[in-house]
Amino acid sequence: MASGDYSKFQQKVINNYYQNIDAISIQRLQELITELYLAETEKKAEQLWQRVHKAMLNVKVHPDIINHIMTRRDVQVLARNVEQWQKKK
């Protein structure tokens, strides 16, 4: 579907989504933290960490911070950072 094929309402919804992508990604990170605490297998945890990485890229987190969090893979470190990012937004 070309961009001209969207109704005015659909265009507004799409624009609002992209304007709020940071807030949406931070909320998603909060949900992923909960899922990581509850992950029962290493495979599931690995999948969740990959989703965490993608969400941090959407929030435009500094690459050094992303590397630190992804290297440590400590849910508590992630949670503290997400709390700080939420306060900034």
N, C-alpha and C positions, 0 to 999 in steps of 0.2 A: 504494500500500500504506500503510495507516495504521500508526502506531507500535505499536499493539497487535497487529498482524499479524506482528511479528518474534518469532522464538524468543528465548529467554534468551541463547543463544550469539550470535545476530546482534546483539542489543542490546549485549552486552559488546564485540563487535568494533567497532560503531559508536561507542560511548563511548570506547574506547581510541584510535580514530582521532582523535577531536576533542580528546582530552587530549594527544595527541602531535603536533598539527598544526604547532606551531612547529618541532620537530625534522624533521618530514617536509618542511616548506617550505624549511628551510635545506639539507637534502640535495638537494632539487630545484634550489635556487639553484646549488649546486656543480655539478650536472649541466649546468645551463644555461650556466654559465661555460665549461665545456669545449665545449659546442655552439657558443657564440659565437666562440670561438677558431677553430673549424673551419668556420664559416659561409662559404660560397662566394659568396653573392649578398647584395646589400643587402636584397632582399625577405625572404630567410630570416633575416637579422640583425634586421630590424624585427619580424618575428613573434616571435623569441626575446626581444627586449627587452620586448615586451608581456607575455610570460609571466613575465619577471623582475619586472615591475611588479606583477603579480598575486601572485606569491610573496612579494614584500616586504610587500604589504598583509596577507597571511596571518600573517607574522611580527610584524606590528604595528610596523614600523619607523617612526620619526618622519617625518612628512610632509616636513619640510625636507631630510632625508637622501635620501628617495625622489626629491624634485624635483632635488636636486643630481646624484644618480646618473643619473637619466633625462635630464637636460640634457646632462651630459658624455658619456654613453654610452661610457664608458671601461671596458673589461673589467677592467683592473688595479685601478681604484678599487673596482669592485664586488667583486672577489676579496678585497681587503684588508678591506672592510667585512664580508663574509660570514665571513671568518676570525674577526673580532672578535665577531660575533654568535654564532658557534658556541662560542666560549670562554665566553660569558655563559650559554649554555643548559646 
